[in-house]
């Protein structure tokens, strides 16, 4: 169950970042959602001690949300610099 929660949290945060950054490109939206999921899963895996198939702690969810935000922000900064 924890795995599903981390995936959904990352996807939602990636989607919300797309709205906040006003990205209209369909591929940009999908990339932000994937970046959010990667960040959430990566940090969630590290902070849960590698076990997140059962219940998930609130602290793990908070760190996973921060990880998703960080990865989405980093992705968008790198993407903007690449197109300049």
Secondary structure, DSSP 8 states (H G I E B T S, - for coil): -HHHHHHHHHHHHHHHHHHHHT---HHHHHHHHHHHHHHHHHHHHHHTTT--SS---HHHHHHHHHHHHHHHHHHHHHHHHHT-
